[in-house]
Amino acid sequence: MKISFKTIITRLQNQVEQVRRQEKGVTLIYLALVLMVLIGFAGIAIDGSNVYMQRRRMQTAADAAALTGIRSLAVARDNDQVIADLTSIAQANGAGSEPENIQTTRLNDNTMISVQTSATFPTYFAKLFYFDDFTVGATAKAEFTPVKKMKDLFPLALPCDCVALGQDVTFENQYNDTALASCLQTPYLYVKPGESFNIRDYVHYADSPEAVDWTKVTFTYAIQPQPANWHLSDFNSGTSVTVAASDAAAGTGNAGAGRYRIIVRRTSQTITDDTIIIRVQNTTSVTSNHKCPAPVPSTNPCKFTWLDWDGPSTTSDELFENIADFTRSGPWEIGDWVNAGPPWVTNLQCKDQLDQLLEQPVHIPLYNETVTDGSHNSTTTYPSYQICGFAEFVLKDYNFNTNPKTLTGEFVPAVVKSVESDAAAPDYGMRSIHLLNADAATSTQ
């Protein structure tokens, strides 16, 4: 059978068209498969990014909750308040509201806390693969440590042994270098010939009811001559002396006939604290009725002292500047020795400044040792105090018009930004807080 060329061409065209129709169907299948793969990748990218974002969100929630919890622990809040504080912060940062979404553990004698946070969130493209939601979680640890080194301090030192957190404590002033004074109403001590007296009976501290430390007192004659039968060595050794009639004779005495002027000063001072004129005469005697009252030893072991940041000796004006500007203190560390300031506040500006600080917390150094041998400063006039720790102190009252002078306040636990803290440092309630986890979203002290 003869087939025409035209017929052959037609049949070839039909076969080509049939193949084209078959390939179009395969392409649609391939395209559908590729689209499914692309959608999967898009789901992984979008939902994966969301998982990462939610994971970082949970880490932030855990960090914030751990810091809030350890801060509450550091300031001695009770357990319910600690949990309430950290739960509120965790939920505000995205943690779930169910109890299992926020788990806490206390460690290291309640100086450390671990917080685990979690949250469940819906997916996007992952729903196509039957993953309707994901749950992510994070863990954070935080601790508080006692302050070892601190700056911006109030120029007041209190004893470490007197720290009682949450309680009012009354302190008496430390008599660093209290001036001496005569108990006599006038400069004259009248003595009859034949009477005995001890000059120490007529000298006391001007601002302290405590017994005089006679090892730090010197008696000298203002001018010569001196009596023939009683001497400065008697006065300085505390020996009673007996006057003679010749001591009242004309031409005797260094301040007039029968009058002997005695200078009273502290051994460490060149200035005169007071003067006593012993007057020997036949008519009047006051050796018995003008003696100083018996000393009253303090029963309060808690003593306060003002401080001088830059070395002895400070004045009341400088103390006012240190009270008004805490930054003048510079940094101080446990073990350092700091010098005493003035024995008491006399500057009215200081008192005005103290009035403004009433009921306000201040940061102070604490001391546990005192020396007056000049080994830690350039003078033996004022002592030095060794710092044993730091505390936050709320000044509530003071009375500088009595002897002893008093100061009352409360030690309170506090979280501060210190120069340095150390878990091994003594803990008097002033603490710094730190995040411990390596992947913390924040790092706060």
ZAKEDO-585404 format. One line per 10 residues: number of its first residue (from 0); their letters; for each residue x, y, z of C-alpha. Coordinates in steps of 0.02 Angstrom, whole numbers, plus 50000, padded with zeros to 5 digits. Layout:
N
NUM = A = X/Y/Z; ...
END
This chain:
445
0 = MKISFKTIIT = 50000/50000/50000; 50065/50165/49949; 50070/50301/50084; 50085/50479/50032; 50216/50596/50101; 50082/50707/50170; 50008/50564/50269; 50177/50525/50346; 50200/50706/50398; 50027/50711/50477
10 = RLQNQVEQVR = 50059/50552/50577; 50226/50620/50641; 50143/50781/50696; 50010/50683/50791; 50142/50579/50881; 50241/50735/50929; 50083/50816/50998; 50044/50659/51099; 50220/50661/51178; 50203/50845/51219
20 = RQEKGVTLIY = 50038/50812/51309; 50118/50672/51411; 50269/50782/51462; 50155/50922/51520; 50074/50807/51646; 50243/50751/51714; 50299/50931/51733; 50148/50969/51839; 50191/50823/51951; 50371/50883/51966
30 = LALVLMVLIG = 50312/51059/52002; 50195/50998/52140; 50337/50901/52220; 50454/51049/52213; 50322/51163/52290; 50299/51043/52434; 50486/51045/52466; 50490/51234/52457; 50344/51248/52577; 50436/51131/52696
40 = FAGIAIDGSN = 50592/51238/52690; 50487/51394/52717; 50405/51311/52866; 50573/51264/52937; 50639/51440/52911; 50488/51530/52982; 50446/51412/53123; 50631/51382/53159; 50659/51570/53175; 50507/51580/53287
50 = VYMQRRRMQT = 50576/51440/53396; 50742/51532/53412; 50655/51695/53454; 50545/51610/53583; 50698/51523/53656; 50787/51690/53677; 50627/51760/53750; 50624/51621/53879; 50807/51651/53919; 50770/51834/53950
60 = AADAAALTGI = 50624/51784/54060; 50734/51662/54157; 50873/51791/54176; 50754/51926/54236; 50666/51806/54355; 50831/51743/54427; 50894/51919/54457; 50729/51972/54535; 50726/51817/54645; 50904/51836/54705
70 = RSLAVARDND = 50876/52021/54739; 50726/51977/54846; 50829/51846/54937; 50971/51970/54963; 50857/52094/55050; 50784/51956/55162; 50609/51945/55091; 50508/51791/55140; 50486/51641/55025; 50311/51686/54965
80 = QVIADLTSIA = 50367/51861/54917; 50521/51794/54827; 50413/51675/54723; 50284/51811/54688; 50419/51935/54633; 50508/51819/54512; 50346/51743/54444; 50278/51915/54401; 50437/51961/54308; 50448/51793/54218
90 = QANGAGSEPE = 50268/51804/54155; 50292/51986/54104; 50434/51924/53993; 50332/51785/53911; 50341/51634/54026; 50184/51528/54036; 50055/51552/54172; 50047/51371/54230; 50145/51319/54386; 50255/51202/54283
100 = NIQTTRLNDN = 50308/51348/54173; 50412/51428/54314; 50517/51315/54425; 50639/51378/54557; 50776/51298/54661; 50877/51379/54800; 51059/51333/54816; 51213/51369/54921; 51126/51414/55085; 50999/51526/54998
110 = TMISVQTSAT = 51133/51635/54918; 51097/51565/54745; 50938/51532/54647; 50902/51433/54488; 50748/51474/54383; 50677/51370/54239; 50550/51453/54126; 50449/51380/53982; 50309/51428/53862; 50205/51344/53726
120 = FPTYFAKLFY = 50168/51436/53564; 50076/51394/53400; 50166/51353/53237; 50139/51420/53062; 50187/51307/52916; 50232/51164/53032; 50045/51132/53053; 50051/51057/52878; 50157/50920/52953; 50044/50899/53107
130 = FDDFTVGATA = 50152/51005/53225; 50022/51122/53298; 50133/51198/53434; 50307/51195/53510; 50367/51212/53691; 50533/51297/53732; 50620/51326/53899; 50774/51406/53975; 50869/51404/54139; 50959/51544/54231
140 = KAEFTPVKKM = 51058/51550/54392; 51099/51703/54497; 51187/51731/54663; 51223/51867/54788; 51393/51894/54868; 51448/52010/55008; 51532/52173/54963; 51722/52169/54980; 51765/52340/54910; 51655/52495/54908
150 = KDLFPLALPC = 51659/52679/54865; 51546/52831/54895; 51541/52802/55082; 51468/52903/55225; 51611/52955/55345; 51550/52853/55493; 51619/52689/55559; 51526/52567/55671; 51586/52403/55750; 51558/52240/55656
160 = DCVALGQDVT = 51502/52155/55817; 51356/52276/55836; 51274/52239/55668; 51097/52170/55691; 50995/52175/55531; 50822/52247/55549; 50849/52312/55726; 50878/52486/55797; 51048/52501/55880; 51110/52647/55985
170 = FENQYNDTAL = 51294/52693/55979; 51397/52802/56094; 51537/52913/56030; 51712/52843/56032; 51824/52956/56136; 51969/52966/56018; 52056/53116/56093; 51941/53198/56220; 52001/53360/56296; 52038/53371/56482
180 = ASCLQTPYLY = 51959/53497/56598; 51962/53551/56780; 51810/53515/56887; 51839/53676/56985; 51716/53819/56965; 51863/53940/56956; 52044/53908/56908; 52091/53907/57093; 52116/53756/57203; 52129/53825/57380
190 = VKPGESFNIR = 52233/53719/57501; 52281/53752/57683; 52456/53716/57747; 52464/53538/57812; 52328/53474/57697; 52358/53340/57567; 52282/53329/57394; 52296/53233/57232; 52281/53342/57079; 52202/53200/56980
200 = DYVHYADSPE = 52046/53218/57088; 52010/53384/57002; 52035/53335/56820; 51917/53239/56705; 51870/53226/56522; 51773/53375/56461; 51655/53269/56355; 51660/53096/56432; 51600/53020/56594; 51728/52883/56580
210 = AVDWTKVTFT = 51887/52866/56682; 52037/52968/56623; 52180/52873/56544; 52318/52951/56649; 52455/52875/56540; 52405/53005/56411; 52402/53156/56530; 52544/53273/56572; 52554/53406/56709; 52682/53546/56693
220 = YAIQPQPANW = 52718/53713/56778; 52678/53865/56676; 52827/53958/56747; 52954/53932/56884; 52984/53921/57029; 52900/53764/57094; 52867/53711/57274; 53013/53640/57369; 52922/53491/57441; 52801/53434/57304
230 = HLSDFNSGTS = 52845/53408/57123; 52779/53375/56949; 52832/53195/56965; 52706/53178/57106; 52567/53248/56997; 52612/53140/56847; 52624/52982/56951; 52461/53013/57042; 52542/53035/57213; 52456/53141/57345
240 = VTVAASDAAA = 52559/53289/57407; 52556/53389/57569; 52581/53577/57568; 52684/53669/57697; 52664/53840/57774; 52819/53895/57680; 52724/53867/57517; 52612/54013/57562; 52750/54132/57611; 52784/54293/57520
250 = GTGNAGAGRY = 52897/54271/57371; 52840/54094/57337; 52737/54029/57192; 52751/54054/57006; 52587/54150/56990; 52600/54259/57141; 52636/54229/57325; 52579/54053/57370; 52506/54024/57197; 52564/53887/57079
260 = RIIVRRTSQT = 52497/53877/56902; 52484/53698/56833; 52459/53665/56647; 52350/53514/56603; 52369/53439/56431; 52359/53275/56338; 52528/53197/56308; 52496/53194/56120; 52453/53380/56115; 52555/53539/56121
270 = ITDDTIIIRV = 52405/53647/56163; 52342/53674/56340; 52179/53589/56387; 52156/53682/56551; 52248/53772/56691; 52236/53744/56879; 52306/53873/57001; 52347/53795/57169; 52333/53931/57302; 52406/53893/57473
280 = QNTTSVTSNH = 52329/54002/57610; 52273/53987/57789; 52091/54041/57772; 52001/53936/57640; 52008/53758/57583; 51910/53672/57443; 52010/53514/57425; 51863/53402/57468; 51706/53482/57398; 51761/53516/57219
290 = KCPAPVPSTN = 51824/53346/57169; 51768/53275/57003; 51622/53153/57009; 51666/52970/57004; 51688/52908/56825; 51545/52810/56749; 51612/52673/56637; 51507/52646/56482; 51408/52485/56474; 51376/52505/56289
300 = PCKFTWLDWD = 51509/52415/56183; 51443/52492/56023; 51546/52648/55984; 51535/52760/55832; 51674/52865/55760; 51685/52994/55622; 51812/52960/55486; 51942/53057/55388; 51970/52990/55212; 52133/53076/55169
310 = GPSTTSDELF = 52236/53066/55329; 52247/53156/55495; 52185/53265/55548; 52016/53319/55484; 51921/53472/55540; 51735/53494/55565; 51729/53590/55401; 51810/53445/55309; 51692/53324/55395; 51546/53427/55330
320 = ENIADFTRSG = 51615/53414/55154; 51632/53225/55173; 51453/53212/55239; 51386/53320/55098; 51481/53229/54960; 51502/53041/54977; 51609/53030/54820; 51753/53107/54920; 51780/52941/55007; 51857/52851/54859
330 = PWEIGDWVNA = 51862/52659/54861; 51899/52561/55021; 51925/52374/55044; 51908/52252/55187; 52073/52250/55279; 52113/52433/55243; 52150/52553/55386; 52055/52718/55390; 52091/52865/55503; 51975/52938/55634
340 = GPPWVTNLQC = 51899/53108/55608; 51848/53237/55740; 51793/53163/55906; 51622/53245/55889; 51521/53358/55775; 51527/53541/55820; 51493/53616/55649; 51312/53672/55631; 51323/53634/55445; 51363/53453/55490
350 = KDQLDQLLEQ = 51209/53443/55600; 51100/53521/55464; 51166/53393/55341; 51133/53251/55463; 50954/53314/55484; 50930/53296/55296; 50996/53118/55303; 50878/53058/55440; 50782/52903/55384; 50891/52893/55229
360 = PVHIPLYNET = 51004/52742/55197; 51191/52773/55186; 51335/52653/55153; 51467/52643/55289; 51623/52544/55330; 51627/52434/55484; 51779/52412/55596; 51845/52273/55708; 52013/52338/55767; 52083/52503/55827
370 = VTDGSHNSTT = 52263/52560/55848; 52335/52724/55912; 52520/52687/55892; 52541/52782/55729; 52575/52621/55631; 52438/52661/55505; 52445/52850/55503; 52567/52989/55538; 52509/53030/55713; 52462/52948/55877
380 = TYPSYQICGF = 52335/53084/55914; 52196/53001/55816; 52173/52813/55803; 52155/52709/55646; 52018/52582/55616; 52031/52421/55516; 51885/52390/55399; 51802/52221/55423; 51652/52244/55308; 51519/52361/55241
390 = AEFVLKDYNF = 51337/52392/55284; 51187/52498/55239; 51134/52603/55387; 50978/52710/55410; 51010/52854/55530; 50856/52880/55639; 50911/52994/55781; 51061/53075/55863; 51096/53174/56020; 51261/53268/56029
400 = NTNPKTLTGE = 51211/53375/56178; 51241/53241/56310; 51386/53139/56373; 51404/53015/56303; 51343/53075/56135; 51228/52950/56050; 51176/52900/55877; 51035/52778/55836; 50998/52688/55674; 50952/52526/55589
410 = FVPAVVKSVE = 51056/52407/55484; 50958/52351/55331; 51000/52221/55198; 51034/52301/55029; 51085/52262/54851; 51216/52383/54784; 51336/52401/54640; 51502/52372/54725; 51679/52397/54665; 51710/52214/54709
420 = SDAAAPDYGM = 51616/52075/54797; 51673/51906/54858; 51579/51755/54924; 51716/51734/55055; 51695/51911/55124; 51602/51936/55290; 51417/51966/55258; 51339/52114/55349; 51191/52132/55233; 51267/52235/55092
430 = RSIHLLNADA = 51272/52125/54937; 51297/52124/54749; 51199/52010/54632; 51262/51920/54476; 51197/51806/54338; 51297/51646/54325; 51234/51559/54166; 51348/51576/54016; 51206/51605/53892; 51120/51739/53994
440 = ATSTQ = 51036/51873/53891; 51091/52004/54015; 51229/52024/54142; 51187/52132/54292; 51274/52171/54456
END
